[in-house]
Amino acid sequence: MMTGTTASPGTKATPMSFLLPSSFSLRASKSSNLWLMRRLPVNVRCVSSSPAADTSYTTKVSRNANIAKLQAGYLFREMAKRRAAHLLKHPDAEIISLGVGDTTEPIPEVITNAMAERAHALSTVDGYSGYGAEQGEKKLRAAIAATYYADLGIEEADVFVSDGAKCDISRLQVLFGSNVKIAAQDPSYPVYVDSSVIMGQTDLYQQDVQKYGNIEYMRCSPENGFFPDLSSVPRTDIIFFCSPNNPTGAAASRDQLTQLVKFAKDNGSIIVYDSAYAMYISDDSPKSIFEIPGAKEVAMETASFSKYAGFTGVRLGWTVVPKELLFSDGHSVAKDFNRIVCTSFNGASTISQAGGLGCLSPEGLQAMEDVIGFYKENTKIIVDTFTSLGFNVYGAKNAPYVWVHFPGRNSWDVFAEILEKAHVVTTPGSGFGPGGEGFVRVSAFGHRESIIEAARRLKQLYK
Ligand SMILES: Cc1ncc(COP(=O)(O)O)c(C=O)c1O
């Protein structure tokens, strides 16, 4: 455990702040820019804490019953566990990870330069800034509105800049509270369902059907073109809809999204539209739900720079909540979301936001297109590999994911087989919902040589 105290072994710990020189003046030192270099006599040491298993002491706090409903680990944690176990068994294995969906290519320099410039400015008096607006910098909000929602009637004030789409999904769940019922595509990004469970919107997990009670799972399969049969979906308050979808890679067409908006309007539901992969769309599928007339009254949209600019570690995303979107009592959804954001979030990092502005410069946009183009070439290699082996593959065209069908097989078994025999990590489809059973998701995020090597190993395995 890292402690912020000063102590040498055997001496009493002293809080760090006591060691600031008594004459220390932040303003005076800041203007000379020297204070950063002054070395404080701080000796930070690691103190091991006793493992939880060693103690029989328990608090009197009962566990959150909603968290107790969650099954096993979060999908990607479970995969990491199995990967680690594989490495223990095969310490020399050169594992190729096409699993989690983390980006691999360097962030284009035009973007890192923008971040570096802002970072350096922070060490000058004029360039320093502390807390910013919780909703993000006006300039970035305006640039997002102009770049992604030009002519769609979305304005700067409708855009809430964030530390990523995943974090926003949790904040949206806090906004809705525990008394709503959600629908989600099956399969889909696990965060919609898991955050719903944590919020207490669901009943217990039903092992027989592998679903939580009080969630509508909208089945998306090759048979229905990966778009749910809305005539058989009961009304819910909230509809999470991800397009292009993770994991299937399917992007909904204009006609399908028009049906979805009508369905939401007929039912008085709110759509939370996740467009984290919109820039991967290469056909004429809409890139935003707001391309559909009337959507502003029934939808909000969350998005991210993660998969466009390699910002999975930098962290920057946004959520659009149009002013036209109202709760049943006429109250503005955006106003309540603003309240949640201001209460639980202190704004995205200023350095990330500078990066966001870099992304949206003409050179930045071109650079993101180039990175996306690179991953799409990877996608083609993966698709060609599996199709040459006789598999049916889906997705890929509008997303960095290839959804590979292994009819009749358990997807964790396929995951284990590919890991064991090819040392390649994929993602078992069932981790995205029961509708993912019989599939694995193969991610196109990877260095080219890794993708080619993975393709070679897969061809050997399934020839
Ligand atoms: C559909 C979808 N939404 C959101 C996210 C999370 O994005 P972020 O990195 O902005 O939190 C992911 C990440 O994989 C995703 O697949």
The ligand as an SDF file (V2000), in Angstrom:
LIG
                    3D

 16 16  0  0  0  0  0  0  0  0999 V2000
  -20.0720    0.1940  -27.1980 C   0  0  0  0  0  0  0  0  0  0  0  0
  -19.0740    0.8200  -26.3040 C   0  0  0  0  0  0  0  0  0  0  0  0
  -19.4350    1.8970  -25.6120 N   0  0  0  0  0  0  0  0  0  0  0  0
  -18.5840    2.4940  -24.7730 C   0  0  0  0  0  0  0  0  0  0  0  0
  -17.3090    2.0060  -24.5980 C   0  0  0  0  0  0  0  0  0  0  0  0
  -16.3850    2.6670  -23.6120 C   0  0  0  0  0  0  0  0  0  0  0  0
  -15.7620    3.7570  -24.1660 O   0  0  0  0  0  0  0  0  0  0  0  0
  -14.8370    4.6790  -23.3040 P   0  0  0  0  0  0  0  0  0  0  0  0
  -13.4410    4.2060  -23.4900 O   0  0  0  0  0  0  0  0  0  0  0  0
  -15.0770    6.0360  -23.8770 O   0  0  0  0  0  0  0  0  0  0  0  0
  -15.2720    4.6070  -21.8880 O   0  0  0  0  0  0  0  0  0  0  0  0
  -16.8910    0.8920  -25.2980 C   0  0  0  0  0  0  0  0  0  0  0  0
  -15.5440    0.3540  -25.1150 C   0  0  0  0  0  0  0  0  0  0  0  0
  -15.1580   -0.6840  -25.5250 O   0  0  0  0  0  0  0  0  0  0  0  0
  -17.8040    0.2750  -26.1700 C   0  0  0  0  0  0  0  0  0  0  0  0
  -17.4780   -0.8200  -26.8380 O   0  0  0  0  0  0  0  0  0  0  0  0
  1  2  1  0
  2  3  1  0
  2 15  2  0
  3  4  2  0
  4  5  1  0
  5  6  1  0
  5 12  2  0
  6  7  1  0
  7  8  1  0
  8  9  2  0
  8 10  1  0
  8 11  1  0
 12 13  1  0
 12 15  1  0
 13 14  2  0
 15 16  1  0
M  END
$$$$
